[in-house]
Amino acid sequence: MPDNNFATAFKDGCIMNNSAIDNDDFFKTYFDEDIDKSLEEIGDDYEQIILAFYYIIKDIIKLVVQQEEFKKLPTKSPCHFGFASFHDEIRTNILTI
């Protein structure tokens, strides 16, 4: 993130992050379809699935950052975690440590 500032990280369309979820593998594993076919079948329910991810990920991150393995990783301070339902959506700050 520019200047490690969550509030300005996506200004001017700047998206500098990687998804925590590999959607291609997720849909192939759990729906036995590629992502395009899965999204076609899911239709409007996609937003509800993403909302469920939000709550699950939010709780998981709070547990992960407490682990010794995470504490050994090089992180910026503060370390921000964000979430967005879609790739072109502004992220919600889930947690800053």
All heavy atoms as an XYZ file, in Angstrom:
798
protein
N       0.843     -1.180      0.000
C       0.000      0.000      0.000
C       0.886      1.240      0.000
O       1.881      1.272      0.714
C      -0.866      0.012      1.255
C      -1.860     -1.099      1.329
S      -2.798     -0.937      2.847
C      -3.387     -2.594      2.973
N       0.504      2.218     -0.763
C       1.298      3.452     -0.740
C       1.378      4.023      0.677
O       0.362      4.185      1.344
C       0.502      4.386     -1.657
C      -0.300      3.470     -2.529
C      -0.603      2.268     -1.677
N       2.568      4.262      1.139
C       2.803      4.800      2.481
C       2.195      3.948      3.587
O       1.979      4.429      4.698
C       2.266      6.236      2.598
C       2.920      7.159      1.586
O       4.130      6.999      1.354
O       2.211      7.996      1.019
N       1.881      2.692      3.296
C       1.294      1.776      4.283
C       0.038      2.367      4.909
O      -0.239      2.178      6.082
C       2.314      1.405      5.361
C       1.891      0.166      6.118
O       1.271     -0.725      5.559
N       2.205      0.108      7.387
N      -0.732      3.098      4.125
C      -1.928      3.776      4.619
C      -3.155      3.119      3.995
O      -3.396      3.254      2.798
C      -1.876      5.261      4.259
C      -3.043      6.036      4.819
O      -4.156      5.543      4.902
N      -2.778      7.278      5.196
N      -3.953      2.414      4.798
C      -5.106      1.685      4.278
C      -6.114      2.611      3.611
O      -6.695      2.278      2.591
C      -5.790      0.901      5.400
C      -6.803     -0.088      4.889
C      -6.411     -1.371      4.566
C      -8.125      0.259      4.720
C      -7.329     -2.285      4.075
C      -9.055     -0.641      4.232
C      -8.657     -1.926      3.903
N      -6.311      3.780      4.183
C      -7.332      4.699      3.672
C      -7.036      5.168      2.249
O      -7.941      5.446      1.480
C      -7.473      5.904      4.600
N      -5.760      5.256      1.864
C      -5.419      5.732      0.525
C      -4.899      4.627     -0.392
O      -4.492      4.897     -1.513
C      -4.357      6.844      0.605
O      -3.182      6.305      1.207
C      -4.871      8.037      1.376
N      -4.945      3.393      0.042
C      -4.347      2.298     -0.725
C      -4.971      2.108     -2.094
O      -4.306      1.680     -3.022
C      -4.433      0.998      0.067
N      -6.224      2.429     -2.260
C      -6.888      2.180     -3.524
C      -7.257      3.458     -4.267
O      -8.011      3.442     -5.222
C      -8.124      1.312     -3.281
C      -7.741      0.041     -2.587
C      -7.944     -0.095     -1.226
C      -7.117     -0.983     -3.263
C      -7.548     -1.247     -0.574
C      -6.720     -2.126     -2.613
C      -6.934     -2.264     -1.264
N      -6.706      4.563     -3.815
C      -6.934      5.844     -4.481
C      -6.404      5.758     -5.917
O      -5.375      5.150     -6.177
C      -6.220      6.963     -3.711
C      -6.478      8.343     -4.256
C      -5.785      9.380     -3.409
C      -6.062     10.763     -3.972
N      -5.341     11.780     -3.238
N      -7.095      6.376     -6.812
C      -6.715      6.396     -8.228
C      -6.636      4.996     -8.833
O      -5.863      4.746     -9.745
C      -5.376      7.118     -8.432
C      -5.420      8.560     -7.961
O      -6.496      9.182     -8.114
O      -4.404      9.051     -7.445
N      -7.430      4.065     -8.293
C      -7.483      2.718     -8.852
C      -6.293      1.852     -8.510
O      -6.061      0.830     -9.132
N      -5.520      2.244     -7.517
C      -4.337      1.473     -7.140
C      -4.756      0.254     -6.331
O      -5.238      0.370     -5.221
C      -3.399      2.346     -6.315
S      -1.941      1.463     -5.743
N      -4.606     -0.922     -6.918
C      -4.917     -2.158     -6.210
C      -3.632     -2.962     -6.144
O      -3.155     -3.464     -7.154
C      -6.031     -2.958     -6.909
C      -7.305     -2.127     -6.960
C      -6.269     -4.281     -6.211
C      -8.417     -2.747     -7.771
N      -3.054     -3.066     -4.974
C      -1.777     -3.742     -4.800
C      -1.927     -4.805     -3.730
O      -1.518     -4.639     -2.601
C      -0.698     -2.736     -4.396
C      -0.475     -1.648     -5.430
S       0.525     -0.275     -4.841
C       1.914     -1.073     -4.093
N      -2.578     -5.911     -4.076
C      -2.760     -6.967     -3.099
C      -2.979     -8.293     -3.804
O      -3.139     -8.346     -5.004
C      -3.945     -6.654     -2.182
C      -5.259     -6.642     -2.939
O      -5.296     -6.635     -4.156
N      -6.336     -6.639     -2.200
N      -2.972     -9.343     -3.053
C      -3.266    -10.671     -3.556
C      -4.435    -11.229     -2.763
O      -4.522    -11.019     -1.554
C      -2.056    -11.596     -3.400
C      -0.907    -11.159     -4.275
O      -1.096    -10.830     -5.438
N       0.285    -11.125     -3.709
N      -5.292    -11.963     -3.432
C      -6.435    -12.551     -2.761
C      -5.983    -13.662     -1.822
O      -5.095    -14.455     -2.156
C      -7.412    -13.120     -3.793
O      -8.480    -13.758     -3.150
N      -6.607    -13.731     -0.654
C      -6.315    -14.811      0.291
C      -6.964    -16.112     -0.153
O      -6.596    -17.182      0.297
C      -6.808    -14.426      1.683
N      -7.938    -16.011     -1.024
C      -8.659    -17.188     -1.503
C      -8.394    -17.358     -2.985
O      -8.581    -16.435     -3.762
C     -10.181    -17.030     -1.286
C     -10.491    -16.850      0.194
C     -10.935    -18.224     -1.859
C     -11.924    -16.464      0.461
N      -7.931    -18.555     -3.369
C      -7.767    -18.862     -4.788
C      -9.126    -19.333     -5.281
O      -9.512    -20.485     -5.090
C      -6.717    -19.950     -4.984
C      -6.481    -20.263     -6.453
O      -7.370    -19.965     -7.288
O      -5.421    -20.811     -6.769
N      -9.879    -18.423     -5.877
C     -11.247    -18.738     -6.288
C     -11.308    -19.874     -7.301
O     -12.237    -20.671     -7.270
C     -11.935    -17.497     -6.856
C     -12.201    -16.468     -5.785
O     -12.574    -16.808     -4.672
N     -12.008    -15.211     -6.106
N     -10.330    -19.962     -8.201
C     -10.344    -21.026     -9.194
C     -10.311    -22.396     -8.519
O     -11.108    -23.270     -8.818
C      -9.176    -20.881    -10.165
C      -9.306    -19.652    -11.043
O     -10.458    -19.216    -11.283
O      -8.273    -19.130    -11.472
N      -9.361    -22.573     -7.582
C      -9.266    -23.849     -6.875
C     -10.487    -24.100     -6.000
O     -10.960    -25.230     -5.886
C      -8.004    -23.891     -5.999
C      -6.753    -24.143     -6.821
O      -6.863    -24.559     -7.990
O      -5.653    -23.924     -6.279
N     -10.987    -23.051     -5.358
C     -12.160    -23.198     -4.494
C     -13.342    -23.753     -5.280
O     -13.964    -24.733     -4.882
C     -12.535    -21.852     -3.863
C     -13.809    -21.898     -3.065
C     -13.795    -22.366     -1.754
C     -15.011    -21.495     -3.621
C     -14.959    -22.422     -1.011
C     -16.182    -21.555     -2.886
C     -16.157    -22.020     -1.575
N     -13.652    -23.132     -6.414
C     -14.802    -23.574     -7.192
C     -14.578    -24.945     -7.817
O     -15.508    -25.749     -7.904
C     -15.179    -22.536     -8.248
C     -15.867    -21.341     -7.659
C     -15.221    -20.121     -7.548
C     -17.162    -21.444     -7.176
C     -15.863    -19.029     -6.997
C     -17.809    -20.353     -6.615
C     -17.154    -19.135     -6.520
N     -13.356    -25.224     -8.234
C     -13.058    -26.538     -8.816
C     -13.214    -27.616     -7.746
O     -13.786    -28.677     -7.997
C     -11.639    -26.549     -9.402
C     -11.304    -27.823    -10.116
C     -12.127    -27.952    -11.381
C     -11.733    -29.205    -12.128
N     -12.720    -29.581    -13.129
N     -12.740    -27.342     -6.531
C     -12.797    -28.332     -5.455
C     -14.212    -28.559     -4.948
O     -14.646    -29.702     -4.794
C     -11.907    -27.888     -4.274
O     -10.567    -27.761     -4.738
C     -11.957    -28.889     -3.137
N     -14.935    -27.474     -4.673
C     -16.226    -27.604     -3.995
C     -17.434    -27.628     -4.914
O     -18.513    -28.064     -4.509
C     -16.373    -26.503     -2.949
C     -15.352    -26.664     -1.856
C     -14.218    -25.870     -1.823
C     -15.485    -27.656     -0.897
C     -13.255    -26.042     -0.847
C     -14.525    -27.843      0.079
C     -13.416    -27.024      0.098
O     -12.467    -27.216      1.061
N     -17.269    -27.169     -6.151
C     -18.386    -27.188     -7.085
C     -18.086    -28.064     -8.301
O     -18.933    -28.239     -9.161
C     -18.732    -25.767     -7.546
C     -19.282    -24.908     -6.434
C     -18.437    -24.094     -5.684
C     -20.628    -24.915     -6.132
C     -18.932    -23.306     -4.665
C     -21.135    -24.131     -5.106
C     -20.291    -23.327     -4.368
N     -16.851    -28.595     -8.358
C     -16.411    -29.456     -9.458
C     -16.634    -28.794    -10.818
O     -17.016    -29.445    -11.778
C     -17.114    -30.818     -9.398
C     -16.371    -31.854    -10.232
O     -15.133    -31.729    -10.382
O     -17.025    -32.777    -10.743
N     -16.426    -27.478    -10.855
C     -16.568    -26.700    -12.081
C     -15.509    -25.606    -12.080
O     -14.996    -25.238    -11.038
C     -17.939    -26.015    -12.137
C     -19.120    -26.938    -12.218
C     -19.301    -27.567    -13.598
O     -18.575    -27.166    -14.535
O     -20.151    -28.457    -13.719
N     -15.208    -25.069    -13.263
C     -14.331    -23.904    -13.287
C     -15.118    -22.705    -12.768
O     -16.343    -22.750    -12.611
C     -13.734    -23.658    -14.667
C     -14.756    -23.267    -15.715
O     -15.808    -22.685    -15.365
O     -14.512    -23.536    -16.900
N     -14.412    -21.622    -12.489
C     -15.045    -20.464    -11.846
C     -16.160    -19.870    -12.708
O     -17.220    -19.500    -12.192
C     -14.004    -19.398    -11.448
C     -14.655    -18.336    -10.560
C     -13.350    -18.790    -12.660
C     -13.667    -17.420     -9.891
N     -15.969    -19.792    -14.020
C     -17.005    -19.193    -14.883
C     -18.296    -20.009    -14.849
O     -19.385    -19.463    -14.716
C     -16.498    -19.056    -16.313
C     -15.378    -18.040    -16.432
O     -15.362    -17.082    -15.624
O     -14.515    -18.204    -17.303
N     -18.180    -21.317    -14.959
C     -19.361    -22.188    -14.921
C     -20.005    -22.133    -13.538
O     -21.224    -22.096    -13.410
C     -18.964    -23.623    -15.286
C     -20.108    -24.592    -15.304
C     -21.040    -24.323    -16.470
C     -22.087    -25.426    -16.527
N     -23.208    -25.089    -17.358
N     -19.191    -22.108    -12.486
C     -19.716    -22.052    -11.127
C     -20.493    -20.770    -10.893
O     -21.587    -20.788    -10.329
C     -18.579    -22.151    -10.110
O     -17.931    -23.387    -10.205
N     -19.935    -19.628    -11.326
C     -20.617    -18.352    -11.136
C     -21.930    -18.310    -11.907
O     -22.921    -17.752    -11.437
C     -19.710    -17.194    -11.545
C     -18.502    -16.959    -10.644
C     -17.631    -15.848    -11.200
C     -18.918    -16.655     -9.225
N     -21.941    -18.944    -13.068
C     -23.172    -19.009    -13.860
C     -24.254    -19.773    -13.099
O     -25.410    -19.366    -13.046
C     -22.876    -19.694    -15.192
C     -24.029    -19.807    -16.139
C     -23.624    -20.526    -17.414
O     -22.580    -20.155    -17.997
O     -24.332    -21.466    -17.806
N     -23.867    -20.882    -12.463
C     -24.829    -21.689    -11.713
C     -25.241    -21.019    -10.402
O     -26.389    -21.108     -9.987
C     -24.252    -23.071    -11.435
C     -24.148    -23.919    -12.684
C     -23.655    -25.325    -12.404
O     -23.784    -25.787    -11.250
O     -23.147    -25.954    -13.341
N     -24.302    -20.352     -9.753
C     -24.586    -19.703     -8.472
C     -25.488    -18.491     -8.665
O     -26.384    -18.234     -7.866
C     -23.271    -19.287     -7.773
C     -22.497    -20.528     -7.354
C     -23.559    -18.396     -6.566
C     -21.073    -20.235     -6.920
N     -25.239    -17.732     -9.723
C     -26.057    -16.564    -10.029
C     -26.055    -15.549     -8.896
O     -25.012    -15.167     -8.383
N     -27.231    -15.100     -8.495
C     -27.368    -14.060     -7.482
C     -26.925    -14.501     -6.091
O     -26.715    -13.667     -5.215
C     -28.819    -13.565     -7.413
C     -29.222    -12.826     -8.683
O     -28.325    -12.324     -9.391
O     -30.430    -12.758     -8.959
N     -26.784    -15.788     -5.879
C     -26.336    -16.271     -4.571
C     -24.860    -15.985     -4.319
O     -24.373    -16.145     -3.204
C     -26.586    -17.776     -4.435
C     -28.064    -18.100     -4.379
O     -28.846    -17.232     -3.942
O     -28.442    -19.221     -4.771
N     -24.131    -15.556     -5.352
C     -22.698    -15.269     -5.212
C     -22.438    -14.258     -4.102
O     -21.542    -14.440     -3.283
C     -22.134    -14.751     -6.543
C     -20.679    -14.379     -6.475
C     -19.703    -15.371     -6.425
C     -20.269    -13.050     -6.434
C     -18.362    -15.046     -6.352
C     -18.928    -12.720     -6.369
C     -17.981    -13.720     -6.325
O     -16.662    -13.392     -6.246
N     -23.233    -13.198     -4.048
C     -23.019    -12.172     -3.021
C     -23.211    -12.734     -1.617
O     -22.518    -12.330     -0.684
C     -23.924    -10.974     -3.259
C     -23.487    -10.178     -4.479
C     -24.248     -8.882     -4.625
O     -24.299     -8.115     -3.646
O     -24.785     -8.652     -5.720
N     -24.118    -13.665     -1.436
C     -24.328    -14.279     -0.122
C     -23.136    -15.160      0.263
O     -22.728    -15.199      1.422
C     -25.627    -15.096     -0.113
C     -26.862    -14.249     -0.300
C     -26.973    -13.160      0.758
O     -26.742    -13.389      1.940
N     -27.322    -11.962      0.323
N     -22.561    -15.845     -0.716
C     -21.377    -16.662     -0.454
C     -20.209    -15.773     -0.038
O     -19.493    -16.057      0.917
C     -21.014    -17.517     -1.697
C     -22.093    -18.581     -1.921
C     -19.637    -18.154     -1.545
C     -21.970    -19.317     -3.229
N     -20.014    -14.664     -0.750
C     -18.939    -13.733     -0.429
C     -19.138    -13.143      0.956
O     -18.189    -12.973      1.721
C     -18.833    -12.623     -1.506
C     -18.412    -13.225     -2.841
C     -17.875    -11.527     -1.075
C     -17.088    -13.955     -2.827
N     -20.367    -12.824      1.328
C     -20.644    -12.294      2.661
C     -20.271    -13.321      3.737
O     -19.690    -12.970      4.759
C     -22.119    -11.901      2.788
C     -22.525    -11.253      4.102
C     -21.751     -9.953      4.324
C     -24.025    -10.980      4.114
N     -20.555    -14.586      3.476
C     -20.156    -15.639      4.420
C     -18.632    -15.691      4.533
O     -18.076    -15.824      5.634
C     -20.706    -16.988      3.971
N     -17.919    -15.572      3.381
C     -16.458    -15.523      3.409
C     -15.965    -14.386      4.299
O     -15.019    -14.536      5.048
C     -15.878    -15.312      2.002
C     -15.801    -16.527      1.153
C     -15.751    -16.397     -0.228
C     -15.761    -17.795      1.683
C     -15.665    -17.505     -1.050
C     -15.681    -18.916      0.880
C     -15.640    -18.766     -0.485
N     -16.615    -13.247      4.185
C     -16.201    -12.083      4.967
C     -16.189    -12.401      6.451
O     -15.204    -12.149      7.137
C     -17.130    -10.902      4.678
C     -16.911     -9.733      5.613
C     -15.832     -8.879      5.426
C     -17.749     -9.511      6.695
C     -15.607     -7.819      6.277
C     -17.532     -8.447      7.557
C     -16.463     -7.610      7.351
O     -16.233     -6.565      8.205
N     -17.261    -12.962      6.960
C     -17.336    -13.252      8.395
C     -16.365    -14.354      8.813
O     -15.741    -14.278      9.872
C     -18.768    -13.614      8.793
C     -19.678    -12.416      8.729
C     -20.658    -12.307      7.758
C     -19.531    -11.362      9.629
C     -21.477    -11.193      7.681
C     -20.347    -10.238      9.555
C     -21.314    -10.168      8.585
O     -22.118     -9.062      8.517
N     -16.205    -15.357      7.967
C     -15.270    -16.441      8.273
C     -13.835    -15.915      8.273
O     -13.076    -16.167      9.204
C     -15.430    -17.590      7.251
C     -16.791    -18.273      7.451
C     -14.287    -18.594      7.382
C     -17.176    -19.211      6.323
N     -13.461    -15.193      7.228
C     -12.098    -14.674      7.110
C     -11.786    -13.710      8.247
O     -10.689    -13.724      8.808
C     -11.875    -14.026      5.728
C     -11.846    -15.119      4.658
C     -10.598    -13.198      5.696
C     -11.854    -14.603      3.245
N     -12.726    -12.866      8.586
C     -12.527    -11.900      9.671
C     -12.153    -12.623     10.970
O     -11.204    -12.246     11.657
C     -13.796    -11.073      9.852
C     -13.655     -9.915     10.792
C     -14.926     -9.084     10.776
C     -14.799     -7.905     11.710
N     -15.963     -7.038     11.674
N     -12.868    -13.693     11.290
C     -12.576    -14.454     12.509
C     -11.260    -15.227     12.404
O     -10.496    -15.298     13.363
C     -13.724    -15.410     12.829
C     -14.962    -14.688     13.329
O     -14.846    -13.514     13.743
O     -16.052    -15.289     13.303
N     -10.997    -15.778     11.221
C      -9.758    -16.546     11.034
C      -8.532    -15.650     11.167
O      -7.552    -16.015     11.811
C      -9.772    -17.274      9.672
C     -10.790    -18.415      9.708
C      -8.383    -17.784      9.306
C     -11.046    -19.063      8.365
N      -8.578    -14.470     10.563
C      -7.428    -13.558     10.629
C      -7.104    -13.197     12.069
O      -5.942    -13.161     12.464
C      -7.672    -12.302      9.772
C      -7.609    -12.677      8.292
C      -6.652    -11.216     10.085
C      -8.002    -11.564      7.354
N      -8.113    -12.958     12.877
C      -7.880    -12.618     14.282
C      -7.152    -13.735     15.010
O      -6.358    -13.479     15.913
C      -9.204    -12.301     14.972
C      -9.790    -10.976     14.519
C     -11.127    -10.710     15.181
C     -11.720     -9.404     14.702
N     -13.053     -9.145     15.262
N      -7.398    -14.979     14.624
C      -6.701    -16.112     15.231
C      -5.302    -16.304     14.645
O      -4.353    -16.594     15.375
C      -7.519    -17.390     15.056
C      -8.868    -17.417     15.765
C      -9.662    -18.657     15.359
C      -8.690    -17.354     17.274
N      -5.180    -16.118     13.344
C      -3.894    -16.328     12.663
C      -2.831    -15.365     13.181
O      -1.691    -15.764     13.422
C      -4.058    -16.202     11.135
C      -2.704    -16.094     10.441
C      -4.847    -17.377     10.588
N      -3.173    -14.104     13.371
C      -2.171    -13.121     13.780
C      -1.637    -13.378     15.187
O      -0.603    -12.838     15.567
C      -2.692    -11.668     13.664
C      -3.044    -11.351     12.221
C      -3.859    -11.402     14.587
N      -2.297    -14.220     15.947
C      -1.832    -14.561     17.290
C      -0.808    -15.703     17.275
O      -0.127    -15.938     18.271
C      -3.015    -14.964     18.172
C      -3.991    -13.838     18.407
C      -5.224    -14.304     19.165
O      -5.230    -15.344     19.810
N      -6.278    -13.523     19.079
N      -0.682    -16.396     16.150
C       0.197    -17.547     16.043
C       1.662    -17.118     15.919
O       1.977    -16.133     15.274
C      -0.187    -18.412     14.834
C      -1.628    -18.887     14.858
C      -1.945    -19.703     16.094
O      -1.239    -20.646     16.425
N      -3.017    -19.341     16.776
N       2.545    -17.883     16.526
C       3.982    -17.596     16.480
C       4.502    -17.565     15.043
O       5.367    -16.761     14.719
C       4.761    -18.613     17.313
C       4.577    -18.435     18.806
C       4.983    -17.047     19.298
O       6.035    -16.534     18.873
O       4.222    -16.479     20.098
N       3.979    -18.449     14.194
C       4.430    -18.497     12.807
C       4.142    -17.171     12.097
O       4.949    -16.687     11.317
C       3.749    -19.643     12.045
C       4.170    -21.019     12.502
C       3.423    -21.502     13.745
O       2.548    -20.759     14.272
O       3.713    -22.612     14.198
N       2.984    -16.594     12.366
C       2.654    -15.308     11.753
C       3.565    -14.220     12.292
O       4.034    -13.365     11.543
C       1.191    -14.932     11.992
C       0.843    -13.594     11.392
C       0.506    -13.494     10.069
C       0.906    -12.439     12.155
C       0.220    -12.263      9.497
C       0.619    -11.197     11.601
C       0.278    -11.113     10.271
N       3.821    -14.242     13.571
C       4.639    -13.205     14.196
C       6.068    -13.201     13.648
O       6.758    -12.191     13.722
C       4.635    -13.380     15.708
C       3.268    -13.083     16.324
C       3.264    -13.328     17.816
C       1.883    -13.067     18.391
N       1.816    -13.347     19.822
N       6.509    -14.307     13.070
C       7.850    -14.400     12.487
C       7.923    -13.787     11.087
O       9.002    -13.527     10.582
C       8.293    -15.869     12.409
C       8.530    -16.503     13.761
C       8.902    -17.962     13.602
C       9.006    -18.661     14.941
N       9.266    -20.099     14.784
N       6.769    -13.569     10.462
C       6.746    -13.022      9.104
C       7.129    -11.542      9.104
O       6.761    -10.815     10.030
C       5.349    -13.164      8.497
C       4.849    -14.579      8.256
C       3.392    -14.538      7.797
C       5.707    -15.282      7.218
N       7.838    -11.111      8.065
C       8.122     -9.673      7.973
C       6.837     -8.930      7.582
O       6.234     -9.229      6.555
C       9.171     -9.592      6.860
C       8.964    -10.823      6.050
C       8.424    -11.866      6.978
N       6.404     -8.038      8.417
C       5.202     -7.250      8.130
C       5.507     -5.782      8.346
O       6.430     -5.430      9.067
C       4.021     -7.639      9.050
O       4.405     -7.441     10.411
C       3.605     -9.084      8.842
N       4.718     -4.955      7.710
C       4.831     -3.523      7.957
C       4.055     -3.197      9.214
O       3.176     -3.945      9.625
C       4.275     -2.735      6.773
C       5.120     -2.896      5.532
C       4.740     -1.879      4.504
C       5.704     -1.997      3.337
N       5.707     -0.814      2.534
N       4.385     -2.102      9.804
C       3.668     -1.689     11.003
C       3.083     -0.308     10.755
O       3.836      0.620     10.471
C       4.619     -1.657     12.201
O       3.903     -1.343     13.365
N       1.799     -0.168     10.813
C       0.819     -1.208     11.131
C       0.613     -2.155      9.962
O       0.906     -1.832      8.815
C      -0.454     -0.414     11.416
C      -0.320      0.825     10.608
C       1.159      1.137     10.594
N       0.105     -3.338     10.273
C      -0.191     -4.360      9.278
C      -1.709     -4.372      9.080
O      -2.461     -4.596     10.020
C       0.306     -5.718      9.767
S      -0.017     -7.064      8.617
N      -2.155     -4.110      7.847
C      -3.578     -3.997      7.549
C      -4.086     -5.247      6.838
O      -3.393     -5.817      6.006
C      -3.846     -2.807      6.629
C      -3.341     -1.506      7.147
N      -3.942     -0.838      8.185
C      -2.284     -0.751      6.781
C      -3.296      0.283      8.421
N      -2.284      0.354      7.587
N      -5.314     -5.630      7.145
C      -5.998     -6.713      6.450
C      -7.294     -6.154      5.900
O      -8.066     -5.542      6.629
C      -6.306     -7.883      7.401
C      -5.076     -8.558      7.911
C      -4.450     -8.099      9.052
C      -4.549     -9.645      7.248
C      -3.306     -8.711      9.522
C      -3.406    -10.269      7.722
C      -2.777     -9.797      8.861
N      -7.528     -6.364      4.615
C      -8.721     -5.834      3.982
C      -9.522     -6.914      3.307
O      -9.038     -8.023      3.059
N     -10.760     -6.593      2.993
C     -11.653     -7.535      2.324
C     -12.554     -6.770      1.375
O     -13.032     -5.682      1.697
C     -12.523     -8.278      3.341
C     -13.439     -9.300      2.713
C     -13.001    -10.591      2.493
C     -14.720     -8.960      2.332
C     -13.827    -11.527      1.896
C     -15.565     -9.885      1.738
C     -15.117    -11.178      1.520
N     -12.783     -7.350      0.196
C     -13.744     -6.794     -0.757
C     -14.492     -7.949     -1.403
O     -13.938     -9.022     -1.620
C     -13.046     -5.972     -1.826
N     -15.744     -7.726     -1.686
C     -16.555     -8.770     -2.319
C     -16.164     -8.989     -3.776
O     -16.258    -10.090     -4.294
C     -18.037     -8.390     -2.252
O     -18.452     -8.298     -0.920
N     -15.706     -7.926     -4.433
C     -15.349     -7.996     -5.848
C     -13.994     -7.334     -6.053
O     -13.593     -6.465     -5.286
C     -16.413     -7.298     -6.704
C     -17.776     -7.922     -6.549
C     -18.687     -7.402     -5.651
C     -18.121     -9.040     -7.278
C     -19.942     -7.983     -5.486
C     -19.377     -9.633     -7.119
C     -20.286     -9.097     -6.227
N     -13.274     -7.728     -7.105
C     -11.907     -7.252     -7.330
C     -11.824     -5.740     -7.520
O     -10.795     -5.129     -7.237
C     -11.270     -7.967     -8.523
C     -11.867     -7.572     -9.832
N     -11.394     -6.504    -10.547
C     -12.902     -8.080    -10.535
C     -12.111     -6.376    -11.652
N     -13.038     -7.327    -11.661
N     -12.882     -5.110     -7.994
C     -12.830     -3.675     -8.251
C     -13.551     -2.859     -7.174
O     -13.846     -1.695     -7.367
C     -13.409     -3.361     -9.624
C     -14.852     -3.822     -9.771
O     -15.341     -4.548     -8.884
O     -15.481     -3.469    -10.783
N     -13.798     -3.475     -6.041
C     -14.498     -2.812     -4.946
C     -13.497     -2.331     -3.896
O     -12.500     -2.985     -3.643
C     -15.463     -3.822     -4.319
C     -16.318     -3.289     -3.203
C     -17.279     -4.363     -2.706
O     -18.294     -4.597     -3.382
O     -16.990     -4.966     -1.677
N     -13.770     -1.191     -3.294
C     -12.901     -0.691     -2.232
C     -12.960     -1.650     -1.050
O     -14.020     -2.112     -0.659
C     -13.318      0.729     -1.814
C     -13.062      1.704     -2.967
C     -12.562      1.179     -0.566
C     -13.528      3.117     -2.701
N     -11.806     -1.928     -0.484
C     -11.717     -2.903      0.602
C     -12.216     -2.331      1.917
O     -12.067     -1.148      2.189
C     -10.255     -3.344      0.805
C      -9.818     -4.474     -0.080
C      -9.712     -4.027     -1.495
N      -9.255     -5.113     -2.349
C      -9.608     -5.242     -3.591
N     -10.441     -4.401     -4.133
N      -9.152     -6.216     -4.320
N     -12.753     -3.212      2.746
C     -13.110     -2.892      4.122
C     -11.933     -3.316      4.980
O     -11.415     -4.429      4.816
C     -14.368     -3.691      4.554
O     -15.439     -3.306      3.730
C     -14.698     -3.425      6.005
N     -11.502     -2.464      5.874
C     -10.410     -2.822      6.770
C     -10.959     -3.758      7.841
O     -11.745     -3.366      8.677
C      -9.818     -1.566      7.401
C      -8.567     -1.853      8.192
O      -8.226     -3.006      8.453
N      -7.874     -0.810      8.600
N     -10.541     -5.026      7.788
C     -10.990     -6.014      8.757
C     -10.244     -5.873     10.069
O     -10.819     -5.945     11.147
C     -10.782     -7.453      8.213
C     -11.676     -7.704      7.021
C     -11.022     -8.481      9.297
C     -11.459     -9.044      6.369
N      -8.930     -5.639      9.965
C      -8.106     -5.644     11.155
C      -6.808     -4.891     10.870
O      -6.261     -4.989      9.781
C      -7.769     -7.091     11.561
C      -6.898     -7.321     12.772
C      -7.625     -6.894     14.047
C      -6.542     -8.799     12.882
N      -6.339     -4.144     11.822
C      -5.018     -3.507     11.758
C      -4.292     -3.889     13.046
O      -4.828     -3.742     14.135
C      -5.158     -1.984     11.660
O      -5.794     -1.649     10.423
C      -3.797     -1.312     11.703
N      -3.067     -4.405     12.857
C      -2.268     -4.770     14.034
C      -0.960     -4.005     14.005
O      -0.515     -3.569     12.977
C      -1.993     -6.279     14.149
C      -1.317     -6.817     12.890
C      -3.281     -7.020     14.412
C      -0.804     -8.199     13.035
